[in-house]
Every structure is written in C-alpha cells, then in structure tokens.
Amino acid sequence: MGWQPDYATEAAIYAKHIMANHPNGKVAMLYQNDDSGKDYLNGFIAGFGAQKDKFLIKTASYEVTDPTVDSQIIQLKDSGADVFFNDAAPKAAAQAIRKVADLGWKPAHYLANVAASVASTLKPAGLENSKGIITAAYLKDPTDPQWANAPDFLEWKAWMEKYNPQGNQSDASYTYAYSVSATMRYVLTQCGNTLTRDNLMKQAASMKKLVVPILLPGISINTSPTDFYPIQAVQLARFDGETWRLFGDVLSNEGS
C-alpha cells in the first residue's frame, strides 16, 4: 500500500485548479518516463476531461539517467505555453526550475509534491527562482513558521534532535518518514498479539479518520478493504521565497 496521495489524484487537482484560474491557459508538462510519471500524466489528462486538447498543448518526458532536462524545458517554453506542470524528482525538478528562470520564461508553475522539499529542490534551484510555484501539500512543512509551536511538530523536532541530530530539519523527507512510521506504529498496535500478515493487512485496510503527526489540519487517513489509498486530500500551497504558504480549502479529486 502506498501512503501519500496517489499521483493521479494530485495531478487531477492541479488540472482543475488550472482550468478555474487560467481559463485560457496553454499548458506544458514535464514528466519522468516511468510508471510514476505516467500516473501523473494520466491523472492530469483525466482532470482536464473533455477540455484536455484545449489546455494541454505540449508534454516532454525525461529519463532518470538524463544528466539534465534543459532540452526538454526549451521545448516546453518554445511551445508557447504559459502554464507549466513540473512533474519530476527533486534533482530534475530543481534543474527545470533553474532553466525556466535562465530562459526568462515566466509561466504559472505547478510542482509535483514529490519534489516540494525546500532543502532538496528549491534551495538547489535557487529560492528566488522558485517564488510563486504552487504545489499540493498534505503535511506541515518544516520551514513554515506557523507550525513552530504545534505539539506534533515539537514532538518530531525533539525526535530529530535526539536520534538524528545531523539531519537537515528543513528537509521535508524527514517529516514524511516520521508520519509514515507513525502510521505503521498505529497499525502494528492495532494488531495486538496477532502479528500475522492477514491481520496486518486487515488493520491497514481499516483505518478511519486516523490523524498522525505532521498531517495538515483537516486531512486524515482512511482505508477500507476496497480502498488502499490512505490519503486522498491535499491543500494547495504557494512558495513565497522562504517557505510554502497554504491557501484555499482542503481538496480531494471528487470535491475540488
């Protein structure tokens, strides 16, 4: 079972936000040429629905082994697009952000959550280059000062200082891992003394409105025997040059 929002749902939410906020937008998309990238692409297309051909005018893929994505970004810019969906892993996403800036291209920029870490992506890309980028969040970002005194954030921070003092506390990978581990701990606790695969799967597929540390307010974990997607809601956030600033309501693919 995956844990974070599935990529197709996340991409469909971006598509719906684009249609609502850029009704005449011409959209270009960069994606990783593997199953994860194709999930994002298919979800993006599904989100546009019947208007796909009106909005999505150019896509370009890259291989994980490509040294840069510069040529892909040049292709996407040259398409005339004024909206850019950057679906890439942190290294390629940072390269894309930097190349967009180098070219003087100024599209409305959406960034897949998998690359939304300030430390792993935005700092290498250049914080100034990253201003205005929008992503879909479901965890409290460790660089956002509004969470500084939240009990779950303080719990995570104390854990980091005790067990992982060399870890970069602005890297969202650490908050992500902490939340996943908290979910696993809950499932194992629910298993009691019956630590079998069958019971583990039963408990993992029976989580209802579970809140674990670092989840954004209004987002909870829900599974069932026919629903193996624990998190299916996000809140959009815009990077202000220092941190992600949340805006709008909590969205799901159905309710966005």
C-alpha positions in Angstrom: 0.0 0.0 0.0 1.2 3.5 -0.8 0.8 6.2 1.8 0.9 9.7 0.2 -1.9 10.9 -2.1 -1.8 9.0 -5.3 -0.2 10.8 -8.2 -3.2 10.7 -10.5 -5.4 12.4 -7.9 -2.8 15.1 -7.2 -2.4 15.8 -10.9 -6.2 16.0 -11.5 -6.4 18.6 -8.7 -3.8 20.7 -10.5 -5.7 20.4 -13.7 -8.9 21.6 -12.1 -7.1 24.5 -10.4 -5.6 25.5 -13.8 -9.0 25.4 -15.5 -10.5 27.6 -12.8 -7.7 30.1 -12.5 -6.2 30.1 -16.0 -9.3 29.5 -18.3 -7.3 30.5 -21.4 -4.1 28.8 -20.3 -1.8 26.9 -22.6 -0.2 24.1 -20.5 3.1 22.3 -20.9 4.1 19.3 -18.7 7.4 17.7 -17.9 7.2 14.1 -16.6 9.5 11.3 -15.6 9.3 8.4 -18.2 8.3 5.7 -15.8 5.1 4.4 -14.1 5.1 7.3 -11.6 5.3 9.9 -14.4 2.7 8.2 -16.4 0.3 8.2 -13.4 0.8 11.9 -13.1 0.3 12.4 -16.9 -2.9 10.2 -17.0 -4.3 12.0 -13.9 -3.6 15.4 -15.4 -5.3 14.4 -18.6 -8.3 13.0 -16.7 -8.5 16.2 -14.7 -8.9 18.3 -17.8 -11.6 15.9 -19.1 -13.2 16.9 -22.4 -11.1 20.1 -22.4 -7.7 18.3 -22.5 -6.9 19.3 -26.0 -7.7 22.9 -25.3 -5.4 23.2 -22.3 -2.6 20.6 -22.6 -0.6 21.7 -25.7 2.8 20.1 -25.1 4.4 17.3 -23.0 8.0 16.2 -22.7 9.4 13.3 -20.8 12.9 12.6 -19.3 14.8 9.5 -18.3 16.1 9.1 -14.7 19.5 8.8 -16.2 19.4 12.0 -18.2 22.1 14.4 -16.9 19.9 17.4 -17.3 16.4 18.3 -18.5 17.5 21.6 -20.2 16.5 20.4 -23.7 13.0 19.4 -22.5 12.4 22.8 -20.8 13.5 24.6 -24.0 10.9 22.5 -26.0 8.2 23.3 -23.5 8.9 27.0 -23.5 9.0 27.1 -27.3 5.5 25.6 -27.4 4.1 29.0 -26.3 2.8 27.6 -23.0 2.1 30.0 -20.2 1.4 27.3 -17.5 4.0 24.6 -16.6 3.4 21.4 -14.6 6.8 20.3 -13.4 6.5 16.6 -12.5 10.0 15.5 -11.7 12.1 14.0 -9.0 14.0 16.6 -6.8 17.2 16.8 -8.9 15.4 17.1 -12.3 12.8 19.4 -10.8 15.5 21.7 -9.5 17.2 21.7 -12.9 13.8 22.6 -14.5 13.1 25.5 -12.1 16.6 26.9 -12.8 16.3 26.5 -16.5 12.9 28.2 -16.6 14.5 31.1 -14.8 17.5 31.1 -17.1 15.3 31.3 -20.2 13.3 34.2 -18.8 10.1 32.0 -19.1 7.5 33.1 -16.6 4.7 30.5 -16.7 2.3 29.8 -13.8 4.4 26.9 -12.3 2.9 23.8 -10.6 5.3 21.4 -8.9 4.6 17.8 -8.0 4.6 17.2 -4.3 7.3 14.6 -4.5 9.8 17.4 -5.3 8.4 20.1 -3.0 11.1 19.9 -0.3 12.7 23.3 0.3 16.0 21.7 1.1 16.2 19.1 -1.6 14.7 21.0 -4.5 14.0 24.7 -4.0 17.3 25.7 -2.5 19.4 23.9 -5.2 17.1 25.6 -7.8 17.5 29.0 -6.2 14.9 30.3 -3.8 14.3 33.4 -5.9 13.8 31.3 -9.0 11.2 29.2 -7.0 9.0 32.1 -5.9 5.3 31.7 -6.9 5.5 27.9 -7.5 2.3 26.1 -6.4 2.2 22.5 -5.0 -0.2 20.3 -3.3 0.5 19.8 0.4 -0.8 17.3 2.9 1.9 17.6 5.6 3.1 20.6 7.7 6.2 21.9 6.0 9.1 22.1 8.4 10.1 25.5 7.1 6.7 27.0 7.8 6.9 29.1 11.0 3.2 28.7 11.7 3.8 25.2 12.9 6.8 26.1 15.2 4.8 25.5 18.4 2.4 22.8 17.2 2.6 19.8 19.5 3.2 17.3 16.8 5.9 19.4 15.2 7.6 19.8 18.5 7.4 16.1 19.0 9.1 15.5 15.6 11.7 18.1 16.3 12.6 16.6 19.7 12.9 13.2 18.0 15.2 14.6 15.3 17.4 16.2 17.9 17.7 13.0 19.9 18.0 10.4 17.2 19.0 12.2 14.0 20.9 15.4 15.1 22.8 15.6 11.8 19.5 15.6 9.8 18.5 18.8 8.0 15.3 19.9 9.7 14.2 21.9 6.6 14.1 18.7 4.5 10.5 17.6 4.3 11.7 14.0 3.7 12.2 13.7 7.4 8.7 14.8 8.3 7.3 12.5 5.7 9.2 9.5 7.1 8.1 10.3 10.6 4.4 10.4 9.6 4.7 7.1 7.7 6.4 5.5 10.7 3.6 6.8 13.0 1.0 5.2 10.7 2.9 1.9 10.7 3.2 2.0 14.5 -0.6 2.5 14.7 -1.3 -0.5 12.5 1.1 -2.7 14.5 -0.5 -1.6 17.7 -4.0 -2.4 16.3 -2.7 -5.9 15.5 -2.2 -6.7 19.2 -0.6 -10.0 19.7 -1.8 -11.4 16.3 1.1 -10.4 14.2 0.2 -12.3 11.0 0.2 -10.9 7.5 -3.6 -11.4 7.3 -4.2 -9.4 10.4 -1.7 -6.7 9.4 -3.5 -6.2 6.1 -6.9 -6.2 7.9 -5.8 -3.4 10.2 -4.0 -1.5 7.4 -7.3 -1.6 5.4 -9.4 -0.5 8.4 -8.1 3.0 9.3 -10.9 5.5 9.9 -10.2 9.3 10.3 -6.7 8.5 11.7 -4.6 11.6 12.4 -0.9 11.0 12.8 1.8 13.6 13.5 2.5 16.3 10.8 -0.7 15.8 8.8 -2.2 19.2 7.8 -5.4 20.2 9.7 -8.5 18.7 8.0 -6.6 15.8 6.5 -6.9 12.3 7.9 -6.1 8.7 6.9 -8.9 6.5 5.7 -8.7 3.0 4.2 -11.1 0.1 3.7 -10.9 -3.4 2.2 -11.6 -1.9 -1.2 -9.7 1.4 -0.7 -5.9 1.1 -0.3 -5.3 4.9 -0.7 -4.7 6.3 2.9 -4.6 10.0 2.0 -6.8 11.4 -0.7 -6.9 15.1 0.2 -4.5 18.0 -0.2 -4.3 21.7 0.3 -2.6 23.9 -2.3 0.4 26.0 -1.2 2.5 28.7 -2.9 6.2 29.3 -2.3 7.0 32.8 -1.1 10.8 32.6 -1.4 11.3 31.2 2.1 8.5 28.7 2.8 5.3 27.3 1.5 2.1 29.3 2.2 -1.1 27.4 2.3 -4.2 28.8 0.6 -7.7 27.7 -0.2 -9.6 24.8 1.2 -8.7 21.1 1.6 -9.4 19.5 -1.7 -10.0 16.0 -3.0 -10.3 14.9 -6.6 -14.0 14.4 -6.1 -14.5 17.7 -4.1 -12.1 20.0 -5.9 
